[in-house]
Amino acid sequence: MSTVPTLNGQVIGQAHHATRALLERAVAPLGLSFGQVVALNVLAAGPVERARLVHRVTSTLKVDEPAVHEVIASLVDADLAHLDDASVRLTDTGHATQTRVADAVAGITARLYGDIPADELAAAAAVLTLVTRRANDELAGAA
């Protein structure tokens, strides 16, 4: 007999780590780190001011700014992104790579979430968004 676990940080963390492991396995042939994937996804919408990109990645991954600057430099070195005075944009190779990442994410999402009813997904998304906002608020208050 199976019991429904209590929703808490451990259950959320296990889901995150399992999903992240699937993504990391999917992008390993592309030679990408998880941080690079996050940055590529931010850049997919178009050029971003470097400071804004750093903020988006630090706030998403909860890493320090030097780590994000290393990610940006690695994307530039791999010809996936171009950096000018104030902004970062994807190169043609970066766009192609980000498309491959998006395809991998879509496949993982379909396999993991495809048969879950829409109302359950919406409820889970609402709860997790609220928990994330509360945690971020606490982190901002402690800074």
Number of C-alpha atoms within 10 A of each C-alpha: 2 4 5 5 7 8 10 9 10 10 11 11 11 11 12 12 11 11 16 13 13 15 19 18 13 18 19 12 8 12 9 19 14 16 19 20 20 17 22 27 17 19 20 16 10 11 17 18 16 18 13 14 22 22 16 16 22 18 13 13 12 12 14 13 15 11 14 21 17 13 22 24 16 16 23 18 11 14 14 22 23 19 18 9 7 11 14 22 23 27 16 13 13 21 19 13 19 23 15 15 20 16 13 18 17 12 15 16 12 12 10 11 12 12 8 10 9 11 9 10 13 11 11 12 12 12 13 14 12 12 14 12 12 12 12 15 11 11 11 9 8 7 5
